[in-house]
Amino acid sequence: MASIRSQIASAKSSLSLLPSTFNSTLASSLDQLEEQKDSLNAEPQKAALEAESNKWQFLSTVENAISEDRRKLPSLNGQISLLQKEISEGELKASTSGTLYIPSDIEVGMVLSAGQQIAQVISDSQSFEIKLAIPNDKIGNVKLEDGVKYSFPAFPYAQYGFLNGKITQIDVTSATDEETGQSYYQVTGSLDESTISNFQGQKGDIKLGMACQAKIVSQKEKMLYFILNKMGIDTSMW
């Protein structure tokens, strides 16, 4: 009986402690929930601060990169100007449009002399020029504006006849043919037409580099006087 009473008393004591224990546990749980709430409320602010910090770090990096590029810009512009100058010095430009004529073979790696002519641009509106080699013993009778009659092996004289022109330039010094050793003067003649026709009306075009034969009309005389002079009759006083 005493044992039962003791158990009852113990049970009553435990029952009396239950409210305080429950309240204590509940209060502790509430405190934990409040802490979690505060932590959750702080997370967006922390995230916003981190985002703002990252933004300013990125902007600072970009600004530093821009400043570095601006610092390098004058040097890069100088290099570009130097390269453009080198490119322009390596280009050959003609002052007029036309056909490029290269009389000699030019190969990569060849060393050219100063002033050496390697090509000629024939303007689309420019007439042909004929380069003639006049032997030293014949140049004395050749004068500027002398008439010239040209015949071309590509167009037989018997069928196509000749084309007319004039002497426009005579070199002041002679040159020497390396193969024959013969001294000659280079003479330039004009060409009145760039096409030649035969008796049937067929036309041929004169092309760059064509060979030709030239007869320079250094003096004129009447046919009668020419025949009489050949017969030994002096017509100089007539």
Secondary structure, DSSP 8 states (H G I E B T S, - for coil): -HHHHHHHHHHHHHHHHHHHHHHHHHHHHHHHHHHHHHHHHHHHHHHHHHHHHHHHHHHHHHHHHHHHHHHHHHHHHHHHHHHHHHHHHT----SS-EEEE--S---TT----TT----EEEETT---EEEEEEETTTGGG--TT-EEEEEBTTB-HHHH--EEEEEEEE-SS-EE-TTT--EEEEEEEE-S-SEEE-TT--EEE--TT---EEEEE-----HHHHHHHHTT---TT-
